[in-house]
Amino acid sequence: MFSVQLGSALSVGLIDNVGPAGTAWLRLSLGAIIFLILARPPLRSIRLPDMPVLLGLGIVTGTMTVSFLVAIERIPLGTAVAIEFLGPLTVAAVRSRTVRAAAWPALALLGVVLLTEPWHGAVDIVGIGFASLGSVCWGGYILLTQRAGDRFTGIQSLSITIPIAAVTAAVVGIPQAVGHLSLGIIAAAAGLALLLPVLPFALEMLALRRMSASAFGTLMAIEPALGLLIGLLVLGQMPSIVQIIGILLVVLAGAAAQRGGDRDDPIHHDPVTETGLA
C-alpha cells in the first residue's frame, strides 16, 4: 500500500510534464515490459472463453489507471483514494449477502462527503467524476481478476493484461506525451513503474500466501488513510479535522465490509487474484 500511494504521489511530478494519461501510458508500458521479462505470456493456454475476461481486465486496468491519475491532478490524493475505494468496498459488501452490509458503502459515502466538503462550494466535479470512474473500474477489476485467476497464475495473467492496459492507456496517453518525452522522463517513469504496478503485485502475492482474502481486504481498508498521510508528507496536502473524520469513516466501513466477504476457493487457486486489490 505504501508503494502504491508513494508511486501515485510521485507521479504528480511526471503528470506536470506528460499529462495524467501520458503518465499512465508510460507507467503501464514499462510495467508491461518488466512483467514480460519475468513471465512468458501463456498464449497457448488461452481458450476462446478466456478472451473477453483478459481483454476486459486489461481495458479496465488501463482505464482505472488513467482515471485515477486525472483525479489526483485535480483533487487531493487521500480524497481520490477514498472515492476509488468505494468500488471494492461495494463489491465486498455485496459478497457478504446480508442486508446490513449495505450500510458500509453508505457510511463510506458519508466519509467521502466529509472529505470533499461540498458546503464550501469548491468541489472539483471533474476530479470527483474521474475518481468515481476509477471506483467503478476497481470494482470490475476485482471481479475480472478473480475470473482470470481461476485460469492463470498471477504473473502469467499480468504478462497478458498489463500490456493490454498499456495499449488502452496509449489511446489518450500518447497524444498527451508526444513531444515531451526525454531520457529523464522515461527513466522516471521506469522507477514509478517499479513502485506501481510491479512491486505491489509481487508483495501482494507474498502476503496472500500467508493470510486469508478477508484479512487482506481488512488491512487494505487503511489505504485511504495512507493516501491521506502520503498526500500530506509528499505533496503538502493538509487535511482539515472534518476531512480526517471522513477518512476514518471510510477506513471503518472498509474494514467492516470485509466480514463475511470471502469467496469459495476457485478451481485454480491464485493468491493474488483472490481479492483483485492491486
C-alpha positions as YAML, in Angstrom:
chain: A
units: angstrom
residues:
- id: 1
  name: MET
  ca: [0.00, 0.00, 0.00]
- id: 2
  name: PHE
  ca: [2.89, 2.33, 0.78]
- id: 3
  name: SER
  ca: [4.37, 1.58, -2.64]
- id: 4
  name: VAL
  ca: [1.04, 2.28, -4.37]
- id: 5
  name: GLN
  ca: [0.44, 5.58, -2.61]
- id: 6
  name: LEU
  ca: [4.06, 6.75, -2.88]
- id: 7
  name: GLY
  ca: [4.04, 5.89, -6.58]
- id: 8
  name: SER
  ca: [0.82, 7.84, -7.01]
- id: 9
  name: ALA
  ca: [2.17, 10.88, -5.14]
- id: 10
  name: LEU
  ca: [5.45, 10.88, -7.06]
- id: 11
  name: SER
  ca: [3.52, 10.59, -10.32]
- id: 12
  name: VAL
  ca: [2.28, 14.14, -9.80]
- id: 13
  name: GLY
  ca: [5.64, 15.50, -10.97]
- id: 14
  name: LEU
  ca: [5.53, 13.38, -14.12]
- id: 15
  name: ILE
  ca: [1.94, 14.46, -14.75]
- id: 16
  name: ASP
  ca: [3.18, 18.06, -14.99]
- id: 17
  name: ASN
  ca: [5.41, 17.02, -17.90]
- id: 18
  name: VAL
  ca: [3.43, 14.48, -19.91]
- id: 19
  name: GLY
  ca: [-0.12, 14.74, -18.51]
- id: 20
  name: PRO
  ca: [-2.06, 12.16, -16.48]
- id: 21
  name: ALA
  ca: [-2.86, 9.93, -19.44]
- id: 22
  name: GLY
  ca: [0.73, 10.15, -20.67]
- id: 23
  name: THR
  ca: [1.96, 9.18, -17.22]
- id: 24
  name: ALA
  ca: [-0.44, 6.22, -17.11]
- id: 25
  name: TRP
  ca: [0.71, 5.06, -20.54]
- id: 26
  name: LEU
  ca: [4.41, 5.29, -19.67]
- id: 27
  name: ARG
  ca: [3.99, 3.57, -16.30]
- id: 28
  name: LEU
  ca: [1.88, 0.73, -17.70]
- id: 29
  name: SER
  ca: [4.09, 0.27, -20.78]
- id: 30
  name: LEU
  ca: [7.28, -0.01, -18.74]
- id: 31
  name: GLY
  ca: [5.50, -2.20, -16.19]
- id: 32
  name: ALA
  ca: [4.34, -4.44, -19.05]
- id: 33
  name: ILE
  ca: [7.93, -4.84, -20.25]
- id: 34
  name: ILE
  ca: [9.04, -5.85, -16.76]
- id: 35
  name: PHE
  ca: [6.21, -8.41, -16.44]
- id: 36
  name: LEU
  ca: [7.03, -9.83, -19.88]
- id: 37
  name: ILE
  ca: [10.64, -10.29, -18.73]
- id: 38
  name: LEU
  ca: [9.50, -12.00, -15.52]
- id: 39
  name: ALA
  ca: [6.99, -14.35, -17.16]
- id: 40
  name: ARG
  ca: [6.30, -15.54, -20.67]
- id: 41
  name: PRO
  ca: [2.61, -14.96, -21.56]
- id: 42
  name: PRO
  ca: [0.81, -18.34, -21.67]
- id: 43
  name: LEU
  ca: [-0.65, -17.65, -25.12]
- id: 44
  name: ARG
  ca: [-1.05, -21.34, -25.98]
- id: 45
  name: SER
  ca: [-3.17, -21.85, -22.88]
- id: 46
  name: ILE
  ca: [-5.68, -19.13, -23.77]
- id: 47
  name: ARG
  ca: [-9.06, -20.52, -24.75]
- id: 48
  name: LEU
  ca: [-11.81, -18.67, -26.58]
- id: 49
  name: PRO
  ca: [-13.90, -18.12, -23.38]
- id: 50
  name: ASP
  ca: [-10.81, -16.55, -21.73]
- id: 51
  name: MET
  ca: [-10.53, -13.77, -24.31]
- id: 52
  name: PRO
  ca: [-13.37, -11.49, -23.08]
- id: 53
  name: VAL
  ca: [-12.11, -11.77, -19.49]
- id: 54
  name: LEU
  ca: [-8.48, -11.00, -20.33]
- id: 55
  name: LEU
  ca: [-9.37, -8.17, -22.72]
- id: 56
  name: GLY
  ca: [-11.88, -6.75, -20.25]
- id: 57
  name: LEU
  ca: [-9.38, -6.92, -17.40]
- id: 58
  name: GLY
  ca: [-6.70, -5.16, -19.42]
- id: 59
  name: ILE
  ca: [-9.07, -2.43, -20.59]
- id: 60
  name: VAL
  ca: [-10.45, -1.90, -17.07]
- id: 61
  name: THR
  ca: [-6.91, -1.71, -15.65]
- id: 62
  name: GLY
  ca: [-5.85, 0.88, -18.22]
- id: 63
  name: THR
  ca: [-8.99, 2.96, -17.74]
- id: 64
  name: MET
  ca: [-8.68, 2.79, -13.95]
- id: 65
  name: THR
  ca: [-5.06, 3.97, -14.07]
- id: 66
  name: VAL
  ca: [-5.79, 6.91, -16.36]
- id: 67
  name: SER
  ca: [-8.89, 7.91, -14.36]
- id: 68
  name: PHE
  ca: [-7.06, 7.88, -11.04]
- id: 69
  name: LEU
  ca: [-4.15, 9.97, -12.34]
- id: 70
  name: VAL
  ca: [-6.55, 12.52, -13.83]
- id: 71
  name: ALA
  ca: [-8.30, 12.63, -10.44]
- id: 72
  name: ILE
  ca: [-5.15, 13.22, -8.37]
- id: 73
  name: GLU
  ca: [-4.17, 16.01, -10.74]
- id: 74
  name: ARG
  ca: [-7.32, 17.84, -9.64]
- id: 75
  name: ILE
  ca: [-8.20, 16.69, -6.09]
- id: 76
  name: PRO
  ca: [-6.13, 15.63, -3.03]
- id: 77
  name: LEU
  ca: [-4.62, 12.15, -3.09]
- id: 78
  name: GLY
  ca: [-6.43, 10.97, 0.06]
- id: 79
  name: THR
  ca: [-9.80, 12.09, -1.31]
- id: 80
  name: ALA
  ca: [-9.20, 10.36, -4.65]
- id: 81
  name: VAL
  ca: [-8.20, 7.11, -2.92]
- id: 82
  name: ALA
  ca: [-11.26, 7.24, -0.66]
- id: 83
  name: ILE
  ca: [-13.62, 7.73, -3.62]
- id: 84
  name: GLU
  ca: [-11.95, 4.97, -5.64]
- id: 85
  name: PHE
  ca: [-12.13, 2.66, -2.62]
- id: 86
  name: LEU
  ca: [-15.94, 2.76, -2.83]
- id: 87
  name: GLY
  ca: [-15.67, 0.25, -5.70]
- id: 88
  name: PRO
  ca: [-14.00, -2.67, -3.90]
- id: 89
  name: LEU
  ca: [-15.90, -1.79, -0.72]
- id: 90
  name: THR
  ca: [-19.22, -2.19, -2.55]
- id: 91
  name: VAL
  ca: [-18.08, -5.50, -4.04]
- id: 92
  name: ALA
  ca: [-17.13, -6.78, -0.58]
- id: 93
  name: ALA
  ca: [-20.48, -5.64, 0.85]
- id: 94
  name: VAL
  ca: [-22.44, -7.37, -1.91]
- id: 95
  name: ARG
  ca: [-20.49, -10.59, -1.38]
- id: 96
  name: SER
  ca: [-21.41, -10.67, 2.29]
- id: 97
  name: ARG
  ca: [-25.00, -11.39, 1.21]
- id: 98
  name: THR
  ca: [-26.54, -9.54, 4.17]
- id: 99
  name: VAL
  ca: [-28.80, -6.52, 4.24]
- id: 100
  name: ARG
  ca: [-26.69, -4.99, 6.99]
- id: 101
  name: ALA
  ca: [-23.67, -4.95, 4.68]
- id: 102
  name: ALA
  ca: [-25.32, -2.24, 2.56]
- id: 103
  name: ALA
  ca: [-24.72, 0.17, 5.43]
- id: 104
  name: TRP
  ca: [-20.94, 0.09, 4.93]
- id: 105
  name: PRO
  ca: [-20.81, 1.66, 1.45]
- id: 106
  name: ALA
  ca: [-23.31, 4.26, 2.75]
- id: 107
  name: LEU
  ca: [-21.02, 5.02, 5.69]
- id: 108
  name: ALA
  ca: [-18.05, 5.32, 3.35]
- id: 109
  name: LEU
  ca: [-20.05, 7.64, 1.09]
- id: 110
  name: LEU
  ca: [-20.72, 9.85, 4.10]
- id: 111
  name: GLY
  ca: [-16.96, 9.87, 4.73]
- id: 112
  name: VAL
  ca: [-16.36, 10.92, 1.11]
- id: 113
  name: VAL
  ca: [-18.84, 13.79, 1.51]
- id: 114
  name: LEU
  ca: [-16.89, 14.96, 4.56]
- id: 115
  name: LEU
  ca: [-13.67, 14.68, 2.55]
- id: 116
  name: THR
  ca: [-14.95, 16.76, -0.36]
- id: 117
  name: GLU
  ca: [-16.69, 19.34, 1.90]
- id: 118
  name: PRO
  ca: [-19.23, 20.42, -0.76]
- id: 119
  name: TRP
  ca: [-20.64, 23.08, 1.57]
- id: 120
  name: HIS
  ca: [-17.51, 25.15, 0.90]
- id: 121
  name: GLY
  ca: [-18.55, 25.47, -2.74]
- id: 122
  name: ALA
  ca: [-15.11, 24.49, -4.10]
- id: 123
  name: VAL
  ca: [-15.90, 20.97, -5.31]
- id: 124
  name: ASP
  ca: [-13.96, 19.80, -8.39]
- id: 125
  name: ILE
  ca: [-16.69, 17.88, -10.22]
- id: 126
  name: VAL
  ca: [-14.30, 16.67, -12.94]
- id: 127
  name: GLY
  ca: [-11.82, 15.30, -10.41]
- id: 128
  name: ILE
  ca: [-14.57, 13.58, -8.42]
- id: 129
  name: GLY
  ca: [-16.05, 12.23, -11.64]
- id: 130
  name: PHE
  ca: [-12.79, 10.62, -12.73]
- id: 131
  name: ALA
  ca: [-12.21, 9.20, -9.24]
- id: 132
  name: SER
  ca: [-15.74, 7.75, -9.39]
- id: 133
  name: LEU
  ca: [-14.98, 6.21, -12.78]
- id: 134
  name: GLY
  ca: [-11.87, 4.69, -11.19]
- id: 135
  name: SER
  ca: [-14.09, 3.32, -8.42]
- id: 136
  name: VAL
  ca: [-16.33, 1.55, -10.91]
- id: 137
  name: CYS
  ca: [-13.29, 0.20, -12.75]
- id: 138
  name: TRP
  ca: [-11.72, -1.07, -9.50]
- id: 139
  name: GLY
  ca: [-14.91, -2.96, -8.66]
- id: 140
  name: GLY
  ca: [-14.93, -4.52, -12.13]
- id: 141
  name: TYR
  ca: [-11.19, -5.20, -11.81]
- id: 142
  name: ILE
  ca: [-11.78, -7.34, -8.72]
- id: 143
  name: LEU
  ca: [-14.42, -9.48, -10.42]
- id: 144
  name: LEU
  ca: [-12.47, -9.90, -13.67]
- id: 145
  name: THR
  ca: [-9.19, -10.58, -11.88]
- id: 146
  name: GLN
  ca: [-10.79, -13.45, -9.99]
- id: 147
  name: ARG
  ca: [-12.07, -14.89, -13.25]
- id: 148
  name: ALA
  ca: [-8.62, -14.63, -14.82]
- id: 149
  name: GLY
  ca: [-7.01, -16.02, -11.67]
- id: 150
  name: ASP
  ca: [-9.12, -19.16, -11.92]
- id: 151
  name: ARG
  ca: [-7.24, -19.95, -15.14]
- id: 152
  name: PHE
  ca: [-3.77, -18.41, -14.85]
- id: 153
  name: THR
  ca: [-1.23, -17.66, -12.13]
- id: 154
  name: GLY
  ca: [-0.78, -14.05, -11.01]
- id: 155
  name: ILE
  ca: [2.36, -13.22, -13.00]
- id: 156
  name: GLN
  ca: [1.11, -15.10, -16.06]
- id: 157
  name: SER
  ca: [-2.15, -13.18, -16.16]
- id: 158
  name: LEU
  ca: [-0.30, -9.89, -15.58]
- id: 159
  name: SER
  ca: [2.01, -10.59, -18.51]
- id: 160
  name: ILE
  ca: [-1.14, -10.64, -20.67]
- id: 161
  name: THR
  ca: [-3.36, -7.98, -19.10]
- id: 162
  name: ILE
  ca: [-0.83, -5.24, -18.30]
- id: 163
  name: PRO
  ca: [0.24, -4.95, -21.98]
- id: 164
  name: ILE
  ca: [-3.46, -4.66, -22.88]
- id: 165
  name: ALA
  ca: [-3.81, -1.97, -20.20]
- id: 166
  name: ALA
  ca: [-0.82, -0.13, -21.69]
- id: 167
  name: VAL
  ca: [-2.41, -0.19, -25.16]
- id: 168
  name: THR
  ca: [-5.68, 1.09, -23.66]
- id: 169
  name: ALA
  ca: [-3.89, 3.98, -21.95]
- id: 170
  name: ALA
  ca: [-1.94, 4.68, -25.16]
- id: 171
  name: VAL
  ca: [-5.12, 5.84, -26.92]
- id: 172
  name: VAL
  ca: [-5.17, 9.04, -24.84]
- id: 173
  name: GLY
  ca: [-1.67, 8.82, -23.36]
- id: 174
  name: ILE
  ca: [0.43, 9.04, -26.50]
- id: 175
  name: PRO
  ca: [-1.21, 12.28, -27.74]
- id: 176
  name: GLN
  ca: [-0.53, 13.85, -24.32]
- id: 177
  name: ALA
  ca: [3.05, 12.63, -24.03]
- id: 178
  name: VAL
  ca: [4.24, 13.12, -27.61]
- id: 179
  name: GLY
  ca: [6.74, 15.92, -27.91]
- id: 180
  name: HIS
  ca: [7.52, 15.89, -24.19]
- id: 181
  name: LEU
  ca: [9.49, 12.64, -23.87]
- id: 182
  name: SER
  ca: [13.14, 12.56, -22.87]
- id: 183
  name: LEU
  ca: [15.50, 10.01, -21.38]
- id: 184
  name: GLY
  ca: [15.00, 11.60, -17.96]
- id: 185
  name: ILE
  ca: [11.22, 11.28, -18.17]
- id: 186
  name: ILE
  ca: [11.42, 7.68, -19.36]
- id: 187
  name: ALA
  ca: [13.82, 6.83, -16.52]
- id: 188
  name: ALA
  ca: [11.46, 8.47, -14.01]
- id: 189
  name: ALA
  ca: [8.54, 6.53, -15.46]
- id: 190
  name: ALA
  ca: [10.52, 3.28, -15.16]
- id: 191
  name: GLY
  ca: [11.10, 3.97, -11.47]
- id: 192
  name: LEU
  ca: [7.43, 4.72, -10.97]
- id: 193
  name: ALA
  ca: [6.51, 1.52, -12.81]
- id: 194
  name: LEU
  ca: [8.51, -0.43, -10.21]
- id: 195
  name: LEU
  ca: [6.58, 1.32, -7.43]
- id: 196
  name: LEU
  ca: [3.30, 0.76, -9.25]
- id: 197
  name: PRO
  ca: [2.33, -1.78, -10.61]
- id: 198
  name: VAL
  ca: [5.32, -4.17, -10.33]
- id: 199
  name: LEU
  ca: [6.30, -4.10, -6.63]
- id: 200
  name: PRO
  ca: [2.75, -4.05, -5.16]
- id: 201
  name: PHE
  ca: [1.66, -7.03, -7.25]
- id: 202
  name: ALA
  ca: [4.68, -9.06, -6.13]
- id: 203
  name: LEU
  ca: [4.23, -8.13, -2.46]
- id: 204
  name: GLU
  ca: [0.53, -8.96, -2.57]
- id: 205
  name: MET
  ca: [1.37, -12.44, -3.83]
- id: 206
  name: LEU
  ca: [3.68, -12.98, -0.86]
- id: 207
  name: ALA
  ca: [1.13, -11.57, 1.59]
- id: 208
  name: LEU
  ca: [-1.82, -13.57, 0.30]
- id: 209
  name: ARG
  ca: [0.09, -16.83, 0.52]
- id: 210
  name: ARG
  ca: [0.13, -16.28, 4.29]
- id: 211
  name: MET
  ca: [-3.29, -14.78, 5.03]
- id: 212
  name: SER
  ca: [-6.93, -15.05, 4.04]
- id: 213
  name: ALA
  ca: [-8.54, -12.79, 1.48]
- id: 214
  name: SER
  ca: [-10.79, -11.33, 4.19]
- id: 215
  name: ALA
  ca: [-7.83, -10.45, 6.43]
- id: 216
  name: PHE
  ca: [-6.01, -8.99, 3.44]
- id: 217
  name: GLY
  ca: [-9.03, -6.91, 2.48]
- id: 218
  name: THR
  ca: [-9.37, -5.64, 6.04]
- id: 219
  name: LEU
  ca: [-5.77, -4.43, 6.00]
- id: 220
  name: MET
  ca: [-6.34, -2.84, 2.60]
- id: 221
  name: ALA
  ca: [-9.06, -0.73, 4.22]
- id: 222
  name: ILE
  ca: [-6.37, 1.51, 5.71]
- id: 223
  name: GLU
  ca: [-5.20, 2.51, 2.21]
- id: 224
  name: PRO
  ca: [-7.37, 5.68, 2.08]
- id: 225
  name: ALA
  ca: [-5.79, 6.81, 5.37]
- id: 226
  name: LEU
  ca: [-2.34, 6.02, 3.99]
- id: 227
  name: GLY
  ca: [-3.18, 8.03, 0.87]
- id: 228
  name: LEU
  ca: [-4.11, 10.96, 3.10]
- id: 229
  name: LEU
  ca: [-0.81, 10.62, 5.00]
- id: 230
  name: ILE
  ca: [1.33, 10.37, 1.86]
- id: 231
  name: GLY
  ca: [-0.55, 13.31, 0.38]
- id: 232
  name: LEU
  ca: [0.36, 15.33, 3.47]
- id: 233
  name: LEU
  ca: [4.02, 14.28, 3.67]
- id: 234
  name: VAL
  ca: [4.91, 14.25, -0.03]
- id: 235
  name: LEU
  ca: [2.50, 16.73, -1.60]
- id: 236
  name: GLY
  ca: [1.83, 19.03, 1.36]
- id: 237
  name: GLN
  ca: [-1.94, 18.44, 1.16]
- id: 238
  name: MET
  ca: [-3.09, 19.39, 4.67]
- id: 239
  name: PRO
  ca: [-6.47, 17.85, 5.62]
- id: 240
  name: SER
  ca: [-8.98, 19.58, 7.86]
- id: 241
  name: ILE
  ca: [-10.42, 17.97, 11.00]
- id: 242
  name: VAL
  ca: [-13.65, 17.23, 9.11]
- id: 243
  name: GLN
  ca: [-11.67, 15.51, 6.34]
- id: 244
  name: ILE
  ca: [-9.79, 13.39, 8.87]
- id: 245
  name: ILE
  ca: [-13.13, 12.27, 10.32]
- id: 246
  name: GLY
  ca: [-14.26, 11.47, 6.77]
- id: 247
  name: ILE
  ca: [-11.24, 9.28, 6.05]
- id: 248
  name: LEU
  ca: [-11.74, 7.44, 9.36]
- id: 249
  name: LEU
  ca: [-15.32, 6.65, 8.35]
- id: 250
  name: VAL
  ca: [-14.10, 5.25, 5.02]
- id: 251
  name: VAL
  ca: [-11.49, 3.09, 6.81]
- id: 252
  name: LEU
  ca: [-14.10, 1.82, 9.32]
- id: 253
  name: ALA
  ca: [-16.54, 0.98, 6.54]
- id: 254
  name: GLY
  ca: [-13.85, -0.79, 4.50]
- id: 255
  name: ALA
  ca: [-12.76, -2.97, 7.41]
- id: 256
  name: ALA
  ca: [-16.33, -3.82, 8.42]
- id: 257
  name: ALA
  ca: [-17.37, -4.71, 4.86]
- id: 258
  name: GLN
  ca: [-14.76, -7.48, 4.70]
- id: 259
  name: ARG
  ca: [-16.52, -9.55, 7.35]
- id: 260
  name: GLY
  ca: [-18.15, -12.50, 5.63]
- id: 261
  name: GLY
  ca: [-16.83, -11.40, 2.26]
- id: 262
  name: ASP
  ca: [-14.63, -14.41, 1.39]
- id: 263
  name: ARG
  ca: [-15.39, -16.29, -1.80]
- id: 264
  name: ASP
  ca: [-15.19, -20.05, -2.27]
- id: 265
  name: ASP
  ca: [-11.79, -21.27, -3.44]
- id: 266
  name: PRO
  ca: [-11.55, -21.15, -7.23]
- id: 267
  name: ILE
  ca: [-10.64, -24.21, -9.25]
- id: 268
  name: HIS
  ca: [-7.17, -22.79, -9.77]
- id: 269
  name: HIS
  ca: [-6.03, -21.12, -6.57]
- id: 270
  name: ASP
  ca: [-4.11, -17.88, -7.16]
- id: 271
  name: PRO
  ca: [-3.10, -15.91, -4.08]
- id: 272
  name: VAL
  ca: [-3.11, -12.56, -5.90]
- id: 273
  name: THR
  ca: [-6.46, -12.84, -7.59]
- id: 274
  name: GLU
  ca: [-8.46, -13.84, -4.53]
- id: 275
  name: THR
  ca: [-9.15, -10.15, -3.95]
- id: 276
  name: GLY
  ca: [-8.02, -8.41, -7.11]
- id: 277
  name: LEU
  ca: [-6.87, -5.48, -4.97]
- id: 278
  name: ALA
  ca: [-3.72, -4.44, -6.75]
...
